[in-house]
Amino acid sequence: MGDYRAEHLFTLRQSLAAYRNYQKLIDDCEREIRRCLEEVRSPHQPDVPADEAPKHPPKNPSTGFVLRSELKRVFGIDLTKIPGIRVGIAQTLFGEIGPDFTKFRSASAFASWMGLCPDNEISGGKVLWVGTRKVKCRAATALRLAAQSLHHSKSALGDFYRRMRAKLGAPKAITAAAHKLARIIFHLVTTGQEFDDSRFAADQLHYQKRQEAKLRAKAKALGFQLIPLEQAG
């Protein structure tokens, strides 16, 4: 049971009241976000007549479920299927950019706007500085957080991040993965295609085969022969 002093119980009551108050404020904020999203007309999908709306919506849906559904409606696709992209990150992208990505002429322009592309400084034909532009963009920050979360992902994008991290170090790997996420998001939103990880898994398999071919060629040049582990045993 424990022996609680009066001041400890008082502090506990205060903490519990503060927690419940903050939870109420969070719920109020999420309801307002949902209300605003419901008023947004999606440029990707036609309006559904009332008589064609789902007849049996889920009872007492969670806030996360509702936000995810609304974001899928306004974007035309479910961005949370992309590894690293959570509801909060998709929500930030919507708040900063909106549902219409046609304002950007290409995926490269989209990534450049967020400062996720190299921007070398050249003067008199001499490269003075190599790196990415310093921009204040909440969308770019959100994608960098998404890229960083790929460290433990078992997806093909996770493999890409870990490969870049081993090759370039963590900061540059985060930028490279955020850049790839930006290009993927732009392509999916503008084409209306859902994310398919098998496509990126195939790219990862091609990369592994190229690496294997390079190792075999290098071993042969040094007078050695690579043997797979299953054959060596």
C-alpha positions as CSV (number, residue, x, y, z in Angstrom):
1,M,0.0,0.0,0.0
2,G,2.7,2.4,0.9
3,D,2.9,5.3,3.4
4,Y,2.0,8.5,1.6
5,R,2.5,11.9,3.3
6,A,-0.1,14.6,2.9
7,E,2.1,16.8,0.7
8,H,2.8,13.9,-1.6
9,L,-0.9,13.2,-2.1
10,F,-1.6,16.9,-2.7
11,T,1.1,17.0,-5.4
12,L,-0.3,13.8,-6.9
13,R,-3.8,15.3,-7.1
14,Q,-2.4,18.5,-8.7
15,S,-0.5,16.4,-11.3
16,L,-3.5,14.3,-12.1
17,A,-5.7,17.4,-12.5
18,A,-3.1,19.0,-14.8
19,Y,-2.8,15.8,-16.9
20,R,-6.6,15.6,-17.4
21,N,-6.7,19.3,-18.3
22,Y,-4.0,19.0,-20.9
23,Q,-5.7,15.9,-22.3
24,K,-8.9,17.9,-22.6
25,L,-7.0,20.7,-24.4
26,I,-5.4,18.2,-26.8
27,D,-8.8,16.6,-27.5
28,D,-10.2,20.1,-28.2
29,C,-7.3,20.9,-30.5
30,E,-7.7,17.6,-32.4
31,R,-11.5,18.2,-32.8
32,E,-10.8,21.6,-34.3
33,I,-8.2,20.1,-36.7
34,R,-10.8,17.5,-37.8
35,R,-13.4,20.2,-38.3
36,C,-11.0,22.2,-40.5
37,L,-10.0,19.2,-42.5
38,E,-13.6,18.2,-43.1
39,E,-14.2,21.7,-44.7
40,V,-11.3,21.1,-47.2
41,R,-12.4,20.0,-50.6
42,S,-9.9,17.4,-52.1
43,P,-8.6,18.2,-55.6
44,H,-7.9,14.6,-56.1
45,Q,-11.3,13.0,-55.5
46,P,-14.8,14.1,-56.5
47,D,-17.3,14.9,-53.8
48,V,-19.3,11.9,-52.7
49,P,-23.0,12.4,-52.6
50,A,-24.6,12.0,-49.2
51,D,-26.7,9.0,-50.4
52,E,-23.4,7.3,-51.5
53,A,-21.5,7.9,-48.2
54,P,-20.6,4.8,-46.1
55,K,-23.8,3.6,-44.4
56,H,-22.1,2.0,-41.5
57,P,-19.2,4.3,-40.2
58,P,-17.2,2.9,-37.4
59,K,-18.6,3.5,-33.9
60,N,-16.6,5.8,-31.7
61,P,-13.6,6.0,-34.0
62,S,-10.3,7.1,-32.5
63,T,-8.9,10.6,-33.2
64,G,-5.9,9.1,-35.0
65,F,-8.2,7.0,-37.2
66,V,-10.4,10.0,-38.1
67,L,-7.3,12.2,-38.8
68,R,-5.8,9.5,-41.0
69,S,-9.0,9.1,-42.9
70,E,-9.4,12.8,-43.5
71,L,-5.8,13.2,-44.6
72,K,-6.2,10.3,-47.0
73,R,-9.3,12.0,-48.4
74,V,-7.7,15.4,-49.0
75,F,-4.4,14.0,-50.4
76,G,-6.1,11.3,-52.4
77,I,-3.8,8.6,-51.0
78,D,-2.7,7.3,-47.5
79,L,0.7,8.9,-46.9
80,T,1.0,7.0,-43.6
81,K,1.7,3.8,-45.6
82,I,5.1,5.2,-46.4
83,P,7.7,4.1,-43.8
84,G,8.5,6.9,-41.4
85,I,5.4,9.0,-42.3
86,R,3.1,9.2,-39.3
87,V,-0.2,11.0,-39.0
88,G,1.5,14.0,-37.4
89,I,4.0,14.3,-40.2
90,A,1.3,14.0,-42.9
91,Q,-0.7,16.6,-41.0
92,T,2.3,19.0,-41.0
93,L,2.8,18.5,-44.7
94,F,-0.9,19.4,-45.3
95,G,-0.6,22.5,-43.0
96,E,2.5,23.8,-44.8
97,I,1.7,22.8,-48.4
98,G,-2.0,21.9,-48.7
99,P,-3.4,19.0,-50.8
100,D,-2.4,20.5,-54.2
101,F,1.2,19.8,-55.2
102,T,0.8,21.1,-58.8
103,K,2.2,24.4,-57.7
104,F,5.6,22.6,-58.0
105,R,6.7,21.8,-61.6
106,S,8.5,18.6,-60.6
107,A,9.7,16.4,-57.7
108,S,13.1,18.1,-57.9
109,A,11.5,21.6,-57.5
110,F,9.5,20.3,-54.6
111,A,12.6,18.9,-52.8
112,S,14.6,22.1,-53.7
113,W,11.9,24.3,-52.2
114,M,12.3,22.5,-48.9
115,G,16.1,22.8,-49.0
116,L,16.7,19.1,-49.4
117,C,18.9,19.4,-52.6
118,P,22.6,20.3,-53.0
119,D,23.1,24.0,-53.5
120,N,26.8,24.5,-54.3
121,E,28.2,28.1,-54.0
122,I,30.4,28.8,-57.0
123,S,32.3,32.0,-57.7
124,G,34.7,32.5,-60.6
125,G,34.4,28.9,-61.6
126,K,35.6,27.8,-58.1
127,V,33.4,25.8,-55.7
128,L,33.4,27.8,-52.4
129,W,30.9,25.7,-50.5
130,V,29.0,22.4,-50.9
131,G,25.8,21.6,-49.0
132,T,22.1,22.2,-48.8
133,R,20.4,25.6,-48.5
134,K,19.6,26.8,-45.0
135,V,15.8,27.2,-45.1
136,K,13.2,27.4,-42.4
137,C,10.5,25.0,-43.5
138,R,8.4,22.9,-41.1
139,A,7.7,20.4,-43.9
140,A,11.4,19.8,-44.4
141,T,11.8,19.4,-40.6
142,A,9.0,16.9,-40.5
143,L,10.6,14.9,-43.4
144,R,13.9,14.9,-41.6
145,L,12.3,13.5,-38.5
146,A,10.6,10.8,-40.7
147,A,14.0,10.0,-42.3
148,Q,15.6,9.7,-38.9
149,S,13.0,7.2,-37.8
150,L,13.9,4.9,-40.6
151,H,17.0,3.8,-38.7
152,H,15.2,0.7,-37.4
153,S,12.8,0.2,-40.2
154,K,13.0,-3.2,-42.0
155,S,11.6,-1.6,-45.2
156,A,13.6,-0.9,-48.4
157,L,13.7,2.8,-47.3
158,G,15.2,1.7,-44.0
159,D,17.9,-0.2,-45.9
160,F,18.5,3.0,-48.0
161,Y,18.9,5.1,-44.9
162,R,21.3,2.7,-43.2
163,R,23.4,2.4,-46.4
164,M,23.6,6.2,-46.7
165,R,24.5,6.5,-43.0
166,A,27.4,4.1,-43.3
167,K,28.6,5.9,-46.4
168,L,28.0,9.6,-45.5
169,G,27.4,9.8,-41.8
170,A,24.1,10.4,-40.0
171,P,23.4,14.1,-40.9
172,K,23.9,13.6,-44.7
173,A,22.0,10.3,-44.5
174,I,19.0,12.1,-42.9
175,T,19.0,14.7,-45.7
176,A,19.3,12.1,-48.4
177,A,16.5,10.0,-47.0
178,A,14.3,13.1,-46.5
179,H,15.0,14.0,-50.1
180,K,13.9,10.6,-51.2
181,L,10.8,10.8,-49.1
182,A,10.0,14.2,-50.6
183,R,10.2,12.8,-54.2
184,I,8.1,9.7,-53.3
185,I,5.4,11.9,-51.7
186,F,5.3,14.2,-54.6
187,H,5.0,11.4,-57.1
188,L,2.3,9.6,-55.1
189,V,0.2,12.7,-54.5
190,T,0.4,14.0,-58.1
191,T,-0.3,10.6,-59.6
192,G,-2.8,9.2,-57.1
193,Q,-0.9,6.0,-56.7
194,E,-0.7,4.2,-53.3
195,F,2.8,3.4,-51.9
196,D,4.1,0.0,-52.9
197,D,7.2,-1.0,-50.9
198,S,7.9,-4.0,-53.3
199,R,9.0,-1.5,-56.0
200,F,11.7,-0.1,-53.6
201,A,12.6,-3.6,-52.5
202,A,13.3,-4.5,-56.1
203,D,15.7,-1.4,-56.3
204,Q,17.4,-2.7,-53.2
205,L,17.8,-6.1,-54.7
206,H,19.4,-4.6,-57.8
207,Y,21.8,-2.6,-55.7
208,Q,22.9,-5.8,-53.8
209,K,23.4,-7.6,-57.1
210,R,25.6,-4.7,-58.4
211,Q,27.6,-4.7,-55.2
212,E,28.1,-8.5,-55.5
213,A,29.3,-8.1,-59.1
214,K,31.8,-5.5,-58.0
215,L,33.1,-7.7,-55.2
216,R,33.4,-10.7,-57.6
217,A,35.3,-8.5,-60.1
218,K,37.7,-7.1,-57.5
219,A,38.3,-10.6,-56.0
220,K,39.1,-12.0,-59.5
221,A,41.5,-9.1,-60.2
222,L,43.3,-10.0,-56.9
223,G,43.4,-13.7,-57.8
224,F,40.6,-14.8,-55.5
225,Q,37.2,-16.3,-56.0
226,L,34.0,-15.4,-54.0
227,I,32.0,-18.4,-52.7
228,P,28.6,-18.1,-51.2
229,L,28.4,-19.2,-47.5
230,E,25.9,-22.0,-48.3
231,Q,28.4,-23.4,-50.8
232,A,31.4,-22.9,-48.6
233,G,29.8,-24.9,-45.8
